[in-house]
Amino acid sequence: MIDRDQLEAAVAQADPPELLQLAGELQGRAFRLTWDRTTEAPVEDALLTMPEVAKRLGCSEDHARTLGRTGELPTVQVGRFVRVRASALERWIRTNEAGGR
């Protein structure tokens, strides 16, 4: 049985044609990769609620909502709900951390 470290090392050393062949072999053996089943989107692109955004920023929910309402923080409208992509929040943090603006 191959462990995670061995798998990661093999993937890092393989070239694209080898990876495609390996993927086919794994599929044929019903190999299953684990993932976060709470969302179909990759974790880095999960949609966050404003309380989650506030927690990550270490600020109040009201301040997080103000950042979204003013357009400073990019938001996604989902019906009557406002969400923020986790990747957009991380990008916003990096920009502001670097003194950008």
Secondary structure, DSSP 8 states (H G I E B T S, - for coil): ---HHHHHHHHHH--HHHHHHHHHHHHHTT------TT-SS-GGG-EE-HHHHHHHHTS-HHHHHHHHHTTSS--EEETTEEEEEHHHHHHHHHHHHTT--
